[in-house]
């Protein structure tokens, strides 16, 4: 199975609201706090761009108003196309003005999460991580602690989203093993390899495994670049997540930055192709 993903930032979201459906506009107007409104609009914009790209639709406003992203009773986002369930499942996450959306075919179980790599207290680790995970942290160098804590936490969130329970369930009910191998050798090598601060498309995806206490295993992927770490899990297991191209006619800051990076790399490699 293939899973796809797309990342967007607040600067990519249109100022106007014509791309929202009447139902989405109604919900937006009921939100009191500006930050909540910004986060919600960012998530909806990212989801609609991802779904439109997955379905190979153009990104006109009338196309986006055919796509509605609602909250299911479980709290997970669900996609409606012209009022009926769409042929996709999605998972959303946002952090510090950035959002990601993972997309898979109907029938898949899916969860994604986006986290900032930042210091966490020992109390946080003791409260939310299992003895096995704390042991893994204990074998890692101090320089890798923040990244590994973010990875374990994010993978838990992805798995609990996939289960449809989110943080209503205990984080101890999901046990994370990055790369599903010996932590002393492979996990820390992957952490060091991924911490170069590269752009989103250049950093590698690494595998992970999440064992659920009540039974079942999720296999998934994690990716780190800059200060952000992303995780995606699914059932059935997927190949490495594939990056979605922005839908036709979405000329956002992300698109322009991609073109600037492509031009820089082409020039560095001696290629004279012109990017406009």
Secondary structure, DSSP 4 states (H G I P E B T S, - for coil): ---EEEEEEGGGS-SS-TTS-HHHHHHHHT---HHHHHHHHHHHHHHHHHHHHHTT----HHHHTTEEEEE-TTS-EEEEETTEE-SEEEEEEEETTEEEEEEEETT-EEEEEEEE-----HHHHHHHS-HHHHHHHHTS-GGGHHHHHHHHHHHHHHHHHHTT-GGGS-GGGEEEEETTS-IIIIIHHHHHHHTT---TTTSPEEEEEEEETTS-EEEEEEEEETTEEEEEEEES--SSPEEPPPPTT---HHHHHHHHHHHHHHHHTT------
